[in-house]
Amino acid sequence: MLSQRLASAIAQRKAADGYRELEARLGPQGREALVDGQRLLNFCSNDYLGLANHPRVVEALTSGAKRYGAGSGASQLVSGRSDCHTELEAAIATWLGFEDCLVFSSGYQANLAMLGTLIARHDQIFQDRDNHASLIDAALHTRADYHRYRHTDTRHLSTLLDQHPANYQQLQWMVTDGVFSMDGEIAPLSELASLNQATHRGLLVDDAHGVGVLGKHGCGSLAHCGVAPAEVSAMMLTFGKALGTFGAAIVASREVIDALRQFARPYIYTTALPPALVVATQQSLSLLQAEPERQQRLQRRIQQFQYEATAAGLEVLPSDTAIQGVIIGDNHAAMAAAEQLRARDIWLKAMRPPTVAKGTARLRITLSAEHTESDISQLIEALTDV
Ligand SMILES: *Cc1c(COP(=O)(O)O)cnc(C)c1O
């Protein structure tokens, strides 16, 4: 019975050109990566600032392991928390201008915790339709009433908020990515913050792709949009993207963070992030702050890509972030394009449903501060050819 069910699901996926093949890299992924014996120019990494292979970050990870061991040994509430967790949380809160911070073992878990703890079952959730899968799953997990508004469409959101007014004990939660992971668009955060001024509302932001990339000091989408920390209920950031390591954090008021510490099951019932990773993240945060030129270099590559792609007549989605998209439409055509680019030593991935909406299969390109001007030109040339 199980075998029949799985075989049919997999056959369906194959028939729709949606079957996923995993590839294993040899060695690190940086500007280049070695895959199947081929050296490829890498446009599918989220290491936006080139910190994942930075010698000082790698050294911090090693010395952290020598000092604290390989694992954390337990959940943070038991014995898994080290002094370096406290230090990193203080550094992140100060950097982003929030009262307090809590470190998580992954962004997926942090989102489960953020929504699962703050949103009551009798509340209402309003999510951007293109939110990251972890936010969608986290919303289901709350079992609250659940509405999805059209992508970045705050007018549609307002209509839905009016159509589903809150009763005296309900909160209306607005939930959004800061930067959308499949098109690189920035959420209309200042309009969302205005809608959030009512006392019966809350606003939760997942800034996995904004922090380190956007805003003064790399403070992310909120800083970019001129929204103050006090205007949102909580924000999530991951360490696995611009910070180049692994793990995540939530920043919020002292009260919200205390509630998460007390009640967030994905925080309480999981092994703490290993201290070595905490030490490495602290080091990459120091580099991010000391070397703003990384963010500036990335911004120049983003502008170059947009300018040259438009000049070449490519259908690129408008984006001021490290994530760029070229819409192809058909799954098969998107896969074929990625394969042809591969033959030209360019590594990027075709994104297909259910990761993106049906009929909008695309090439997803991620840019990094490590890319050179000529890397971008080479990419544009190859995209034009295929
Ligand atoms: C990567 C990502 C996550 C999950 O973070 P992990 O630390 O990789 O679990 C959550 N939200 C968004 C928007 C992401 O891009």
The ligand as an SDF file (V2000), in Angstrom:
LIG
                    3D

 15 15  0  0  0  0  0  0  0  0999 V2000
   16.6160   29.6810    4.3820 C   0  0  0  0  0  0  0  0  0  0  0  0
   15.3500   30.2550    4.8490 C   0  0  0  0  0  0  0  0  0  0  0  0
   14.7470   29.8290    6.0280 C   0  0  0  0  0  0  0  0  0  0  0  0
   15.2390   28.6450    6.8220 C   0  0  0  0  0  0  0  0  0  0  0  0
   16.4520   28.9020    7.4470 O   0  0  0  0  0  0  0  0  0  0  0  0
   17.4020   27.6840    7.8290 P   0  0  0  0  0  0  0  0  0  0  0  0
   18.3430   28.2350    8.8290 O   0  0  0  0  0  0  0  0  0  0  0  0
   18.0750   27.2760    6.5550 O   0  0  0  0  0  0  0  0  0  0  0  0
   16.5330   26.5930    8.3780 O   0  0  0  0  0  0  0  0  0  0  0  0
   13.6050   30.4860    6.4540 C   0  0  0  0  0  0  0  0  0  0  0  0
   13.0770   31.4900    5.7340 N   0  0  0  0  0  0  0  0  0  0  0  0
   13.6130   31.9060    4.5730 C   0  0  0  0  0  0  0  0  0  0  0  0
   12.9760   33.0210    3.8280 C   0  0  0  0  0  0  0  0  0  0  0  0
   14.7680   31.2930    4.0920 C   0  0  0  0  0  0  0  0  0  0  0  0
   15.2810   31.6780    2.9320 O   0  0  0  0  0  0  0  0  0  0  0  0
  1  2  1  0
  2  3  1  0
  2 14  2  0
  3  4  1  0
  3 10  2  0
  4  5  1  0
  5  6  1  0
  6  7  2  0
  6  8  1  0
  6  9  1  0
 10 11  1  0
 11 12  2  0
 12 13  1  0
 12 14  1  0
 14 15  1  0
M  END
$$$$
